[in-house]
Amino acid sequence: MKKFFLSFIIVIIASGFAISGCKETRGGLKGSAVLKEAGRELPDIVITEPRFVGDGKILKVSPIELAGLTFNDIDAIYWTNNRGGSGIAEGTINWRIRGVDLQPGNNTLTISAKDRSTGRMYRTELKVTYMP
């Protein structure tokens, strides 16, 4: 029983040192993470759908639906396809564009938003290849 009790005490003491060490390390990491986040600039327009979200994807269906988010005081969201087609999205902060027709080959979809207070235009693009 003495052996068990002694082992138990050693484990508690060792745990105390490990926990106090973690607190110091964690505090140091937390400070650096905050500094990195403060210096990072978020994009003004984010495309969240289609779910693959990335240039160069091959699609086998058309029309598609686009959706996303904006982070400014936006007047309206506009879209164009370099292969033909354009329109206005539904919504502003959470926006959605239904029925975007793709043409066979490379399509560049441009999403534009106009800041209501400054008049500044923001843009983002999504490049997809439509292969029916």
Summary of the structure (lengths in Angstrom):
residues: 132
radius of gyration: 25.7
end to end distance: 75.6
largest distance: 83.2
contacts: 334
relative contact order: 0.17
helix: 29%
strand: 42%
